Amino acid sequence: MKPKIFTLILIGLLLAACTRPFNSAPTPFLFPTPDLTLTAIYAVLTPAAPEPTLTPTAEVPHDGGAVTATSQSPAASATPETVPTQTPTATSVPPTATNPPPTATTPPQPTPTNTPVPLLVRPKGQVSAYYFTSPPTLDGNFSEWSNAKIYPSHAIVYGKDNWSGNADLQGNFQVGWDASNLYIAVSVSDQLYVQMATGGELYKGDSIEILMDTNLQADFYVEGLSPDDYQLGISPGNPAPSRSPEAFLWFPSTISGGRSVQIYASVTSDGYVLEAAIPWSTFGIQPQNGQHYGFALSVSDNDNDSAAAQQSMASSVPSRRLTNPTTWGDLYLSR
């Protein structure tokens, strides 16, 4: 039998056997339960969530602070296992010239210095007061004044027509101070000593006048008298008739009157000498080392022994005018 015919017969027998009713369905092949490890191997992996894009955002600047850049936080669904912590990289750019830091609104404060403000000083008639560690004795002996500079009171500021020369009227003086008093020592040349007036009229005889601006820095340019300007007169008195030395305050006019001042005076062959201790309270002053005051010392003269009159005046400041303190000189307290 030929092979081809044999093959066809065999196929036909097999088909007939498969269709017979007594033949049962074939048992299906059961795969064993897979191990969990193998399940993980064949499981479909879910793709990790994409990493967030790091977009620079500008902070709201603090006062005076610079604008900076920060990174956006990762999405809330991401976990450390799927999305590693992201550190900002070079993609976070710093501010450039197009986004400058805000300008501070508070202007820079000047650096404090210890440079003192210069004191105003009258340019004419400058006098330096010597500091006494112990008060001088008021006795007409000027030996205790050897360290104090002598200043002239020679400028004729009133009654020049009545003045006949230095022997007729001129003065030299020294000034000292301590915490309690202003001290003066004056030597006056005067051919004829005459003093018949007292009290508020003592200027009508041989006498001394002191002008004091006690608040020089505040009213340096004020050309009129103010309540801190003082005019004090001192009379050497007169031994015949017996008139004791005295002091009288003319200005401020609201407190004018006699003042308690320690005075020693003595008439000499060519004039007189005078020493005085004037309490600082007379001028309402609490003295300070290095302080400046407006100041002038003048001497008045009367050569008419039959009438009280002011005939002439010589001053330490040529420009002196009573009612204009800007024409006075300067007193400096040195120590």
C-alpha angles and dihedrals in degrees: 000000000000118000094238094056091047092054094053092051091052093051091050093053092051093051092051092052093052093056098052113117096228093061112100125219114269118261110254119240112252119209115218118252106275121240114252090238090058090047090058089050094054096036118116108248116228110230113250117252111266116260114256119255111251105230117181113235126189120243120224101258121237119231106293093358129125126250111252135184127243134187123246113251117252118262115278093240093061118097131200089253095056103028118035119217107277120223116201111255136188089300087081099080122200121236115286134200088282091061105037124181113267116264115249110254094211111080116230113268120234115257108255116242135192093227108132120227108254114252119238113246130190107242097218133058095016114185129184118208117218117229115236115208086196125022117264118244111252101225107116091260108120097192090109088059095062092115094048118092119243116233129193127239096191107123111110105223099164136032097009090164089062094050118096101182145294093308089057094053138349136123140207121196147177129207130210137169148188134174092287109036150023107228127205132185115191133183114192128194110213126153092207123029112210128168119156099145130087140186116005092359098052089111087073089075138043103307147129129253127200122196116196130182102196097187102044097154094054099047102024092134098037109117097196135068117270133186091269092060117093135197114192126179125201123195122200087213123223127270091207111069092020107255118159122222112269144177130223130188114215100173138076081045092205090069100029120145144090118328133207105244128157106237135178118185134171131182114231134192092266103028133309144291126222137187123187139179108207115192112235087230087071087071097032090245134145099198122228130190111255094022123139127213134180107257146172132167118202136174124215126208137204119181095174106099092187100056137034108242140139104237102171144352132209119199142190089233119055091203095053116146117170097221097043114066092187086074093057126096133243134266118200123194107217128182 
